[in-house]
Amino acid sequence: MSKRNNLTKVIFIALLALCTCIDPYYQKITRYESLLVVDGLITDEDASYSVRLSRTIQQQDAAPSEVSDASVYITDDAGNSSYLKSVGNGKYRTDSTLFRGQVGRTYILHIKTAEGVNYESAPCLMSEVPDIDSLYFEKDQELFNNGTENLDGIRIYLDSKPGDNSTYYRWEYDETWKFKVPDPSKARYISENNIVSITDYNEFCWKSNKSSEILIHPLFTGEGESVRRQPVLFIASEKSDRLLIQYSILVKQYSISGSGYEFWNRLNQVSESGSDIFAAQPYSVESNIHNPDNPDDIVLGYFQVSSVKKRRLDVSLKDIVAMDLPFYHYPCKRVATSPNDPVWSHDNPPKTFDQIYEIYISFGFIFIEPKYFPETSVLDEIIFVKEPECNNCEVTGTSVKPDFWVDLN
């Protein structure tokens, strides 16, 4: 049996497996109420702050419904008011030239929906937060796949300077890393006798990611006045392309109130409770937003007010090599073919390079480069790759270099 017939069988079996699946079960919610969801943060940064409004919806697999037609403003204890502008997608922004948070001031968020319903936050004091003293990394290990796989990598830690006013902290981080695609197109195929080299191909890009986990820490009497060796993030070196060239992380440290800490702590417990019936069951995570005219109107989310301190850490390839860590390998598969391939040998008349090229392109393959017989200009094979992310770095990243980026080399 020819390889072509074998390939046909494999494709048929794969399609059969994809189409033979179990129908998902969606629980019918009989007592449903659309709730307002608020996500807002103001700091003492010289920046525009945002508040996002949405509503819960009944479909379990759908995104929340955005609220873009509300009136949103912030007041402080000095009698000042600042209105936020709707910028679409349920997001409202302050004017950075007119409003900036100040340490020691107390702020209240006000929301009036298009239906005329009013909501407001509890008064929120902006407390000072100490500087981040140091940000560093060490070689470490972590368990993956339900504890069955122990992977090497780096763990990033944070030390904070002593603080006088804050006993609760929360952290966020922004990751950025430079990467290189393994199979950029180095030539353009026009015909068998006309393959043009590409000299300006782009193989380097940058990726970015924002933290999604909840990082909080309380300081208790006797524990000291500063945070030491606070884990921020573990990166398994063989699980992603973060550490292949250069990696950068910007950590933000916030001061939060006792009620803010309780909100994040409960939210963290709910998110980690799992779906098993024997796991901790979800419970109400109390918001600091309420309807002053209807105490029974439940609101989700939180309005956060905090000063912020930042610190950046860069990790180079030399650092990773020095720790003898394993490297990530892209799941890319090159395909080299020619009219002499067994898959084409049964064709009569034999396939030409041009015909083979058209076949592969029609199936979504990307031409990479030609291969010639040694020391000749006679075409031996043409090479393709199937995965676009292995060929074009802008599929998963951007070729625009970040403003802050400095190559360590």
N, C-alpha and C positions, 0 to 999 in steps of 0.2 A: 504493500500500500504506500502511496506517495506521501511526502511530508505535507503536501497541500491538503490531502484528505484528512490527515491527522489533525492539521490545524483547524479544519472545518468542524471536526468532531469536538475539539476542545472548545471552540467558540459556542457551539450548540449547547454543550453541557453547561458552560458558564451562564448563558442566557437562561437556560432552564432553571438553574439555581437561583438566579436573580428574580425570576418571575414566580418561583414557588416559595412564598414566604407567609409568615403568620400575620393575619390581619391585626393591626394594633387595636387595643381597647382604650376607649376614651370614656372616663367616668362622667356621667350626667350630673351636673350640679343643679339641683332644684331650687336651692335658696341662694341666689346669687345677687350681689350688690356691687355696682361699679364704684370703686373707691379711688379717691384722689391720691396720687403718689408724688411726693415732693423730694427733690434731691438738689440741695443748694449748699454752697460754700463761699464764704467771704474771708479774706485774710488781710494782712497789712502789706501785701505785695503791691507794687506799682503795676497793676494789670486790670483787665476787665474780668469781673466775676460773673458766674452764670448760675441760674436756677433752672432746673428742668422739671416740667410738669407733665404728668401722664395719668391715665386711668387704667385700672385693671379691667380685663375683659374675660368673658366666660370661656373662650376656647383656650385649652391648656397649652397648645403648641403654637400660639400666635403671640406676637409682640404686643406690649401695652399700647393703648390708644393715646396718641399725643394730644396735649392741650395747648393750642397756640393762640387762643382768643381771650386770654385772661388779662386782667390788670394786675401788675406785680410791682411792689415798691418796698423800700426798706427805710425804717425810721431809727433814730438813735436817741440816747438819753439827753442829748443837747438840743432836741427839737428839730433836727435836720431830717429831710426826706429826700430819697433818691429813687426815681422810677427806672425800671428796667425795660429795655426794648425787646420785643419779640423778634427773633431772628429765624423763626421756623423750626420745625421738628420738635416743638414743645420746649424750646430753649429760649431763655430770656437773659439778656446781658446788661451789665451796668456800663456807663460811660467812664472809661478810665481817667479822663481828664476832669471829671466832676466828682467822682466818689472814690475814696480809698479808706479801707478799714484802719482804725487806730486802736492800739493797745490801751485798755482801761475803759473803753467805751462799751455801752450795752446796745445791742441791736435787736430789732424785731422785724420779721418778714411778714408782709401783708399780701394777701391774694384775694382777688375778687373775680369769680368766674363769669362767663358770659350770661349765665342764668341768674346772676345777682347774689350768689352764695359767697359769704365772706369767710376767710380762714386767716389765722395769724399764728406765729410761733410764740413760744415762751421767750421772755427776755434772755438774750445770750450775751454774756460778758466775754470780750476778747482778752484773753490772758496772754502774758508774755511766755515765750518758750525759749529755753536755752539753746545755744549753738550746738551743732553736731561737732564733737571734738575730733573724731576720726572715723574713717570708713575704710575697711580693709577686708582682705579675703585670705582664706586658708584652704588647703587641700582637705577634702572630707569625703564621706560616703553617705548614701541615702538609699533606703529601700524603695523599690518600685514594684508595680504589678502585684498588689496585695501582699507585699513582703516576700515575694519569691525571687526578686532580682536585686542585687546589691551593686549600685553603680558608683563609680568614682566621679569626682567633679570638684568644684569650688563652692564654698559657702561664704557669703558676704555678711560681715558683722558691722555693728555700729556702736560707738561709744559717744555718750552725750556729756556735755559740761554740766556742772551742778545748776539747778534751777531753784529759785526762791518761791515762785508762785504756783507752779504747776506740779501736780502729783500724778497726772494721767497724760499719756502720750499716744499718739497715733502716727503711723508712717505710711507714705505712698512712695512709689518709685516709677521713674520713666527709664526704660531700657532703650539703647540704641547700639547697633553693631554693624560693622562693615563685613560684607561677604562677597564671594566671587563665584559666579556660576561655572560649573565644570565644562559645559559644552556650548559655548557661544558659536554662532555661525561665523566661520572664517572665510566663507566663499559664497558666491551667488551662482546657482546653476541656471544657465540659459539653454545650453545644449551640450551634448557630449564633447564637442570640440570648442566650446565656449564657456568655460567656467572662470569667473572673475574673482580674484582675491579681494577680500574686505580687510582693510587695514585699520579702520577706525571703529571696529566693533567695541561695544561696551560690556565688560564682564564684571565690573565692580558696582555695587549698590549698597544702600543702607536700609536696614529694617528698624522698626520701632515697636515698642509694646509698653502698655501701661499696666501697673499692678492691679490684680483683681482680688487677691486674698486680703483678709482683714488682719492688720498688724497693729496691735495695741499693747500697752504695758502700764500697770499701776505701780507706783512707788509707795511702799509702806514704811512706817516708823521702824528704824533698825536696819533697813535695807540699804541705806546710804542715800545721798542726795543726787546721784547721777546714775545713768543707765550704763551698764558695762556688758559687752559681748552680746548685744541684742541681735539675734539672727534676723536677717532681712530676706535672703533669697539663697536657694541652692540651685546650681546649674550643673546638670550632668553633662560632661563634656562630649560624650558620644551620642547624645540624644538630640542635639540641635546644632546649627551652624554658628551659634553665638560666639564661640571661642576660637574660630578658625583664623581670624585675622586680627581684629581689635574689637573690644567690647567696652561700652561706657554705660554707667548707671548714675542717674541723678536721684538722690533720696531726699524726700521732704519730711520734715518733722513738725508735727502740729501739737499744740496744747489743747486738751479737751476737758470738759467739765466732768463731774461725777456721773451726771445723768447721761452725758454723751458717751462716756465709757460703758455705762450699763447698756445703752442702745447697741453699740458695736459688739459688746461681749455676747449679748443675747442673739444678735443677728448671726454671729459666728457660730454659736451653739446650734442654731437652727440649721445653718448651711452644712454643718458637720454631722447632723443627726442621722443622715442616711435615710433610705426608704424601707429598711427592714422593719417589720412590725414590732420587733423586740428592741429597736433602737429608741433613743430618746424622742418623744413625740414633740412636734413643733408647738410652740405657744406664742401668745401675742407679743410682738416686739413693739413697745410703746414709742410713739412718735412724740416730738415736741411741737407738732403742729395740731391745732384744734379749730373747731368751728365755735366761735363765741356765742352764737345764737342757738346751737344745737349740740349739746355735749355728747349725744349718742352718734353723731356723724363721725365715723372712724376715718382717720387719715393715716397713710403709710409714708415712711421716709423720715428724713431728718434735715433740719436747717443747722448747718455747722458754722461756727464763728471761731476763728483761731488765728493767732500769729503763726508764722512759718519760718523755718530755717532750712537751708538747702546745703547739700554737699555732693560733689561729683567724684566718682572713682573710675579710672581707666585701667583696663586689663589688656596686656599685649600678648601676642603669640609667644614671645620669649618667656613670659611668665608661665604659660601653660606647658611649654616644652621643658622648662626647668623643674616642674613638678611631675614630669613623666606621666601625664594624663593621656588617656586614649582620645582619638580624634573622631569626629563625626564624618560619616561617608554618605554622600548624596545617593538616594535610590534611583540613579539614572542608568539606563541601559542603552548603549550604542548599538546600532544595527548597521553592519557593513555588508553590502551586497553587490553582485555583478551578474551579467548574463550567464556566467559559468556556474552560478550557484545551483545546487541540486533542485531547489524549489522551482527553478525556471527551466531545467534541462529537458523536461518532457514536452516543452512547447515547440510547436512546429508551425511557422518558422520561429527561431529563437528570439527571445525578447532583446530589445536594444536597451542601452543605458537610458535613453530618453523615455522609453515606455515604462521602464522600472521606476524611474523618477516620478512620473505622473501617477503611477499606482500608489507609491508610498505617500506622496503629497495628498492624494485623495482620501487616504485613511488618517490624515492628521499628523503624519510624521513631519519633522523639520529637518531640512538639509543642513548638514554641518560643514563638511569639507570633502574634497576628493582625496583618493589615495592613488599614487602613481607607482608604477614599477620602478625599482631602484635605478637612479641615475638616468631616467628616461622621462619623457612627457607622455607616455602611453598610459591611459587610464586603467587602473587595476580594479578599484572599488569606489562606490560612492557611499558616504556615511550619513546616517540619520540618527535622530533621537526622538523619542515619542513624547517625553514630558516637557511642556513649555517652560516650567519653572527651572529646568536644567539648562535652558538655552537663553532665556531672556530674564535678566535680573529684575526688571521692572514688573514682572508677573507677581512677585512677592515683596518687592521693595521699591525704592526710588533711587534714581541716579543723581538726584539733587543732594549735594553734600550739605549736611546740617551746618548752621552758622557757627556752632560751638566746636565743631570737630577739628582736631589736630592729629594728624597721623604721627604715631609714636616712632615707628620704624626702628 
